[in-house]
């Protein structure tokens, strides 16, 4: 699987992940307490993979490194469906930058992307 996003006028980030148990095993490393609590029990693997995918897309969109998935990238609670949007914010010091991601969730993979003007 591969995914790409290209823009000459906008910052962009994208990630594609195979749904498996990896995100479950490391969930405490990339999700804060509120995000962990929001995880629906019946969608655990897919939801956690989508959360990882979303945070990875934001990390790529940010592009400067030096940010923690758990401490700086905050996802607002959402109910996963086959496609949708996830909102959140990137918190750095006293500043906060909102973002909105789009996603596709299939049986075997999660895809998330974001672009800003």
Buried (B, 14 or more C-beta within 10 A) or exposed (E): EEBEBEEEEEEBBBBBBEBEEBBBEEBEEBBBEEBBEBBEEEBBBBBBBBBBBBBBBBBBBBEEEEBEBBEBBBBEEBEBEEEBEBEBBBBBEEEEBEBEBBBBBEEEBBBBBBBEE
